[in-house]
Amino acid sequence: MFIVHVDLTVNPKSLASIKSIFKETFVDAISAQPGFVAVDLLQSCDDDSSCLLAIAFQDRDLQQKWVATELHQRLWPQIEACCTGHKVRTFHSIQ
């Protein structure tokens, strides 16, 4: 399995927007992709502006196909617009 963690620094004024985009658009779009396993948006208990977007795909190639889609190219800037910064970390299962 291939996991992507995107550490998001959310503009406090955009917290409601990022939650709405995630729930109303992003989840349906990504979950329809081949190889999709799971997605979640987590908010820090200690810092309202810190969120983690956790995405799992069967493998990296399928995740990269999702990133290359026109749909992702349209949705990701909406999420990015809610943030003042982000950092991407990738992982793979060692099982």
N, C-alpha and C positions, 0 to 999 in steps of 0.2 A: 504494500500500500504506500502511496505517496501523499504526504501531508504538507500543506502550506499554512503557515501562521503569518498573518499580517498584523503587526502591532500598529494600531491606529491612534494618533493623537487627534482627538475630535475637538473641533471648535465648540465650546459650550453652547453657543447659540444654535448649533446645527445638530445637537444630539437627537432631537425629535425627528429631524429629517433623515438622518442616517438609519435610524430604527425603522422608519416608514419605508424607505427605499429597500432595505434588507427584507422586511416582511412582505411587502406588497409586490416586489418585482424580482429582486435578486434570487431569492430562494426558488421560485418557480423556474426561473431561467437556468440556473445552474443544475438543478435537480433533474432536468430533462436531458442533460448531456451524457453521452456514452461514457461509462466508467465512473460516473459520479457515485460516491459513497455517503458523504455527510457534509453538512455545513452548519456552522453556528456563529453567532455574534455574541461575544461575551463582554460585559462591562465590568471594569475593575471595582472591587468593593471599597478600595481606598482612594480612588481618583476618578471622578466622573468623566474626565476628558480622555481616559485611557480605555481603549477597547481592543479586543482581539478577534479578528476574523479567522476562524479555523475551518479549513477546507480539506476534504479527503477525496482522493480519486484512486482508482485501482492501480494506476501507474502514472509516471511523469508524462509520457507521451500523450495520454488521454487528457491530462490536465493542460498541457500545452496546446492541444487542439481547441479546448474551450477558450483559452486566452486569445487564440487567433481568430475566434469567431467575431462577426460583425456585432452580434448581440453583446458580447463582453466588451468590445471596444466602445459601445454606446453606454453600457451600465457603469463600468468602472470609473469613468470621469465624474459621474454623479456622486459616487461614494467619496472619491478623492476630493471633490469640492467641499465636502463637509469636514475635511481634515486640514490640520496645519502641518502634518507630516505623517510618514508611515515607514515601516521597516519590514521587509519580507524575509522570512526564514523558512527553509524547506527541510523536510525530514523524510526518511523512508523507513519502513518497517524492517527490523532485523530478524524477523521470524522466518 
